[in-house]
Amino acid sequence: MVSRRDFLSKSIGVSALGVIGAPLIGCTTAKAAPAAPFKAAPARRVAARRSLVLAQADVVPSVGMAPPPDIFDAQALDLEFWLKPRTLTMIRPQSGERASVLYWKDGEVIDSAYQQLCHLMRDVNGKETAPIDPKLFETLWGTQAFIARYGMEAPLEILSGYRTSKSNRKLIEQGIPAARQSLHIEGKAADIRIPNLNAEVLGGLVRSFRQGGVGFYYRENAGGGWIHADTGLQRTWKG
């Protein structure tokens, strides 16, 4: 059993996503600030984005490729999107686990579901579980829910979630990209991919949430690359 006390002390408002002033994760007792004005994306713009996304979904990414212009933009989301129940569907290729978890409803995190998600995001190699930053779950859910609006309902593959310091050191020794002060160690990062979705599109969407860092990792193999998402400082890089 893990504790989420340290991660649930702050509400997420306009400074985090720049979309609405109400706490998005729904895990604090603080009063919500008035919602900031927003406009829903025009229907023609949404239709155009859908066409562009479907056209580029199966494109093989290249290291020098720039993110497609304005296909996915979380800043266009309205209040209704953030108030609906949140279910995360994830796969852990390492362990073969797959789960669909309703973890947020009626403005509150469901604690048992949060615990289940933390277990799914555990260090599979080190066999340890730790609290995961709820803001990270928010970004992962938002990413999955956003693309579902375009008819692309697919699970998130979690290649790496929480890591123990020992596991992180092993990755470095094996030459696998891993920062010595990795946010994975703090439960604030995940390496993800979505089957058949162009990595540039996925990374561009994650970046548009403005929740933290986004790393683009490309690999020319059957599994392809992945996107690193964290809740640290806003920054982007390619590895």
HELIX and SHEET records of a PDB file:
HELIX    1   1 ARG A    5  PHE A    7  5                                   3    
HELIX    2   2 VAL A   14  LEU A   17  1                                   4    
HELIX    3   3 ALA A   43  GLN A   56  1                                  14    
HELIX    4   4 ALA A   74  ALA A   76  5                                   3    
HELIX    5   5 LEU A   79  LEU A   83  1                                   5    
HELIX    6   6 ASP A  111  LEU A  120  1                                  10    
HELIX    7   7 PRO A  134  ALA A  148  1                                  15    
HELIX    8   8 SER A  165  GLU A  173  1                                   9    
HELIX    9   9 ALA A  199  SER A  208  1                                  10    
SHEET    1   A 8 GLU A 108  VAL A 109  0                                        
SHEET    2   A 8 GLU A  97  LYS A 105 -1                                        
SHEET    3   A 8 ARG A  86  ARG A  92 -1                                        
SHEET    4   A 8 LEU A 156  SER A 160  1                                        
SHEET    5   A 8 ALA A 189  ARG A 193 -1                                        
SHEET    6   A 8 TRP A 226  ASP A 230 -1                                        
SHEET    7   A 8 GLY A 213  TYR A 217 -1                                        
SHEET    8   A 8 ARG A 235  LYS A 238  1                                        
END                                                                             
